[in-house]
């Protein structure tokens, strides 16, 4: 029982990170119907920004988090303006390939600057409590609470503010809504800013939980976060949150009760089974198709 | 026509030469014959150094992979990211056959069968992946293929009898230039004939609109099954050839990055075009080798080129166009007639009927 509780804590921690990254995928998809495959690498850049802030600038945790989120958010906006905006009218796959290209570019440019894996100093207070045999570390608690705070903030922005209303309107219809005076380019840039800065926050938290970072850490985690976005129903913000936690829980529970090499196998088989029964994800709705 | 007349004069001569070369259909068999002779002559007399021979083999293997992936991603309009998974199945079957099953003194002679069995085995696996594609489409099918890739990798890592995560070392180097050339030729020939056959029309109609083609009595399930099986067969063949060039395979060789490379080659060359696959695979492979002195910087430069190309030519280098050699003559005639009829119609429309 204590073992199960212990593993649930780990599962929530991993799930938070997946959920934060999955949000970036799902927000961009909701507004542009484009899969931003560079998002996993923006997560990695977020971790490296955290490394720079913590070692060179010697900032404490909260400024580091803000530095990384704002820096990567700006980077996301620049990428959108430079690489994706010219392709809005192009076939969808060219945008996807461009995103893959941007991802490889980010990986290699970081590899040029930091050829070896770096270890990030732990900025969070590291205290452990033991309650009934369950070891609780303060880092895990802070990561989970911070994620919940960010998710609530995002939900507030999307549902209660003018920008959020504009975002929902544009994801509903991209051609009519700008005629009503909604600034299309600003809203798309804002979505990219929010999405990528959440990815950067995930990067900072990941580098606090698992302190060794390298330029390729974003590839697999990015694809897994994409999977959790699809499981929740891509384009659906609450779905992405649920999907991230589901994937985190499944992965940790497989590692807890089976040999750890079965982790990917069981996780992906479960996903396939889920997609057979709910082909549009948990919260996604099938779009009617016209002929 | 209007666009070509605006091109600078300097290019006009080159363009005319290209046009007249493309008109001559007898040139294709001649070029193929020369290529086949060269593929024997180059290793025999060491016309170029072994490094360039190796790159030529990689170009051939990549053409096989790109053309077969183009069948699913370009012609059928799906987004499959699991091609490296099929490749790894083929590579493992072939490697096991030639290291464990077949006697050592015979493996050279049995190599064609090794490749063929690897292809057939992979096609069987492709059958399994085709089934989810009946219902799901687009991003969800991308997830299914991605999950397939991860599952294959995970299964291979967990079976100790085939080396587990360590892979299979010590495979003999049986792939040579003539075999690579032969299999590349077979791939291009089969897929080109498939596309221009009745089955191919079904594949194209699924890309344009699945529901509409279903209503026009295209059996979408059969067509998808055929396309997936054919595509995975050639991926398996490429995997078998690849294993016998590299001489060592492990699950790590066939990860998601390998799939990404193939996707880039397909979309760089242009979807829905065999010529595009050939050009894309060749350009990407050769360019990466040429840029090798730049070391890490080549992976900074390469994506930049890719992004710029996508912005200025969103459909890739060839983009739905085809070398005229690959188009069957009856299609060429049909197209010529269609243009002629349209011009006649325009003329008759312009003169008011009295």
Interface residues (C-beta under 8 A of the other chain):
Chain A: X29 X35 X83 X86 X87 X90 X91 X93 X94 X95 X96 X97 X98 X100 X101 X102 X103 X104 X105 X107 X108 X109 X111 X112 X115 X219 X220 X223 X226 X227 X230 X234 X259 X261 X262 X263 X264 X265 X268 X269 X271 X272 X275 X276 X279 X280 X281 X289 X291
Chain B: X73 X79 X132 X135 X136 X139 X140 X143 X144 X146 X147 X150 X151 X153 X154 X155 X157 X158 X165 X209 X211 X212 X215 X256 X257 X260 X263 X264 X267 X268 X271 X296 X297 X299 X300 X302 X303 X304 X306 X307 X310 X311 X314 X315 X316
